[in-house]
Amino acid sequence: MSAPRWKPNVTVAAVIEQQGRFMLIEEHTNGGLKLNTPAGHLDAGESPAEGCAREALEETAHHFTPTALVGIYMARFQPMAAEDDDVTYLRFAFAGKLGAFEPDRALDEGIVRTLWMTIDEIRASVSRHRSPLLLQCIEDYLAGQRHPLSLIYTDPSVAALQPPTP
């Protein structure tokens, strides 16, 4: 009998900087109130850049246009309790342009607010980070790490995928 097939969860994240401050979201999690970059799971039928733009809008009510890939990251979250899953995340982090704000748009469930933090404030709040990838993505952005969006090829067949029905 073969072992079950390992499948990482694919996520996308927006690194949004303006005047030396980074936009983060504060959200309720099973581990309490945590900080993260606007991020979430890639949905069926979308490219990583499209997913990033969607997640940023859903979590911040701001439009976001990815302009560069900051990096691709992996992290494993081991269970704290027997009933929790052992999950590995594969994250595509994007830099880009912050666009229009939709003040009447409801934020995703669990999102409390957006906030702007300096790199020093982010470094000082590591215990509140939802993901260990948050700081690494921002540090790489500050180091000037940018790759063309063309580095990620999305075959047209992906657009034909429909999200699974619940």
C-alpha positions in Angstrom: 0.0 0.0 0.0 1.4 3.3 -1.0 1.5 6.4 1.2 -1.1 9.1 0.6 0.0 11.7 -2.0 1.5 14.9 -0.4 -0.1 18.1 -1.7 1.0 21.5 -0.4 -1.6 24.2 -0.1 -0.9 27.0 -2.6 -1.3 30.5 -1.3 -0.7 34.0 -2.7 0.3 37.1 -0.8 0.5 40.9 -1.5 3.5 42.9 -0.2 2.1 46.4 -0.3 4.5 49.3 0.7 3.9 53.0 0.8 6.2 55.6 2.2 8.2 53.0 4.2 5.1 51.3 5.8 3.6 48.0 4.9 -0.1 47.2 4.7 -1.0 44.2 7.0 -4.2 42.8 8.0 -5.2 41.8 11.5 -7.4 38.7 11.7 -9.0 36.3 14.1 -7.4 32.8 13.9 -7.6 29.7 16.0 -4.4 31.0 17.6 -5.9 34.4 18.5 -5.6 37.8 16.8 -2.8 37.6 14.3 -1.0 39.8 11.6 -0.4 38.9 8.0 0.1 40.4 4.6 -3.1 40.3 2.6 -3.0 36.6 1.6 -5.0 33.5 1.0 -5.5 30.3 -1.0 -5.3 30.2 -4.8 -8.7 29.4 -6.2 -9.5 27.1 -9.1 -9.4 28.8 -12.5 -7.1 31.7 -11.6 -3.4 32.4 -12.0 -1.3 33.2 -9.0 -1.3 37.0 -9.8 -5.1 37.0 -10.3 -5.5 35.2 -7.0 -3.3 37.7 -5.2 -5.3 40.6 -6.6 -8.6 38.9 -5.5 -7.3 38.1 -2.0 -6.0 41.7 -1.5 -9.4 43.1 -2.5 -11.3 40.6 -0.3 -9.1 41.3 2.8 -8.4 45.0 2.5 -11.2 46.5 0.2 -8.3 47.9 -1.9 -7.7 46.9 -5.5 -4.2 45.6 -6.0 -2.3 45.0 -9.2 0.7 42.7 -9.0 3.7 44.0 -10.9 6.5 41.6 -9.8 7.0 38.3 -8.1 9.0 38.8 -4.8 9.5 35.1 -4.3 8.2 31.6 -3.8 8.2 30.3 -0.2 7.4 27.1 1.7 6.5 26.6 5.4 5.2 23.7 7.3 2.7 24.0 10.1 2.7 21.0 12.4 -0.4 20.2 14.5 -0.6 21.5 18.1 -3.4 19.0 18.8 -4.1 15.5 17.4 -7.1 16.7 15.5 -5.2 19.4 13.6 -3.7 18.9 10.2 0.0 18.9 9.3 0.0 21.4 6.5 2.7 22.7 4.1 2.1 26.0 2.4 3.6 27.0 -0.9 3.3 30.9 -1.1 3.7 33.1 -4.1 4.4 36.7 -2.9 3.9 39.6 -5.1 4.8 43.3 -5.1 2.5 45.7 -6.9 0.4 48.8 -7.0 -2.3 49.7 -4.5 -5.4 50.9 -6.3 -8.8 52.2 -5.5 -10.5 51.7 -2.1 -14.0 50.4 -1.9 -15.2 51.8 1.5 -18.5 49.9 1.5 -17.0 46.6 0.7 -17.2 44.0 3.5 -13.9 42.3 4.4 -13.5 38.6 4.5 -14.8 36.8 7.6 -12.3 37.1 10.5 -10.5 40.2 9.2 -10.6 42.9 11.8 -8.8 45.7 10.1 -5.9 46.8 7.9 -3.0 48.6 9.4 0.3 50.2 8.1 3.5 49.1 9.9 7.1 50.0 9.6 9.6 47.2 9.1 10.8 47.7 12.7 7.3 47.3 14.0 6.9 44.2 11.9 10.1 42.7 13.2 9.1 43.5 16.8 5.7 41.7 16.4 6.9 38.3 15.2 5.0 36.5 17.9 1.8 37.9 16.4 2.5 36.8 12.8 0.1 34.3 11.4 2.9 32.9 9.2 6.7 32.7 9.5 6.7 33.7 5.8 5.3 37.2 6.5 8.6 38.7 7.6 10.7 36.8 5.1 8.6 38.1 2.2 9.0 41.7 3.4 12.7 41.3 4.0 13.1 40.0 0.5 11.1 42.9 -0.9 13.3 45.4 1.0 16.4 43.6 -0.4 15.1 44.5 -3.8 14.1 41.1 -4.8 11.7 41.4 -7.8 11.1 38.9 -10.6 9.0 39.4 -13.8 5.4 38.1 -13.6 6.3 36.1 -16.8 8.3 33.8 -14.5 5.0 32.1 -13.7 3.3 30.6 -16.7 -0.3 29.8 -16.4 -1.6 27.6 -19.2 -5.0 28.7 -20.7 -6.4 25.3 -19.5 -6.4 26.6 -15.9 -9.0 29.2 -16.8 -11.4 26.4 -17.7 -11.3 25.1 -14.1 -14.4 25.7 -12.0 -14.2 26.1 -8.3 -15.4 22.9 -6.5 -18.9 23.0 -5.3 -19.3 22.7 -1.5 
